[in-house]
Amino acid sequence: MLQACLNGKRSKDEHARVPCSPQELAADARMVREAGADELHIHPRATDGAETLERETISECLAAVRNSVPGMPVGVSTGQWIQPRGLERLELIKSWDNLPDYASVNVVESDSAQTMDILLSKSIGIEAGLWTDDDAKRFVGMPQLGRCLRVLLEINETDPDEAVAEAGRIIETLKNAGIELPVLLHGADGTVWRLLEVAKRAGISARVGLEDGLTLPDGSPAPDNRSIVSAARQILDS
C-alpha cells in the first residue's frame, strides 16, 4: 500500500503547492490517486493555515476529499502539538461527527493511550506512530495494541544509515513480541527515498508526499504531490 501525505505541518512558504484548504486537498487527492496512491493522510487547516482538530473543519475537509476520490481511505493526525493541545484537544476529537477512516497517534505522547481510547470508541482506525525503538517497546505493553489498524514507523533520524538501522530495530522489537499488525514505513526529508526502498524490500507499506519531503529521488525539487507519488509508484512497481 502506498499512502500519500499531502501537507502535514508544511506551509506554502516551504512549498507553494502545499494544499491547505479543503478544495486544495481535494484537488491533490484526485491527482495522487491518478498517480498511484492507495490511501491518504491529511492535516486539516483552519482559515489562517494552522492545523486544527475542530469539528467543522475536519468535516469540511473530509467531505471535500471524499467527494473528489470516493472510496479512497483518508486519515488525519492527532498530534499533541495541534492547538489547543491537552484535554481541550481531546474534547475536539470526541466531538467529531464526520469521521476519518483512521487517525495517527504518536505513542511517545503522554496522552496517546487516552487518544486511542477516544478513537476506538468512535470506531476510527488507529495508526500507532512509532518514532524510535523505545516507542516500540512501550507500544508492546499497551492494551490498545490488538485493536490498532497498523503500526506507523515514522523515522526522524536525519542520517540515512541510522534511519535504516532504527527502522530495523523497531521491526525486530515488534517481531520478537509476536506483533503481526501491518506496518507502514516512512522517512523525512533526506531519508524519504532510502526508506521507501527499505519498505519495498521488506514488503511493507510506504508513505510519501509533501509532508515528508520536498524532493524527487534524484534530489531535484518536486513540483507537487503528484510527481512525488508517481516517482514512488514507479519504484515500488519496478
PEQUI-V131741 format. One record per helix or strand of 3 or more residues. SS is the DSSP state (h for helix, s for strand). FROM is the first residue (numbers start at 1). TO is the last residue. If there is no record, write none. Layout:
((SS FROM TO) (SS FROM TO))
This chain:
((s 2 5) (h 22 35) (s 39 42) (h 55 68) (s 74 77) (h 86 95) (s 102 106) (h 112 121) (s 125 130) (h 133 140) (h 145 147) (s 150 154) (h 160 176) (s 182 186) (h 189 202) (s 205 208) (h 225 237))
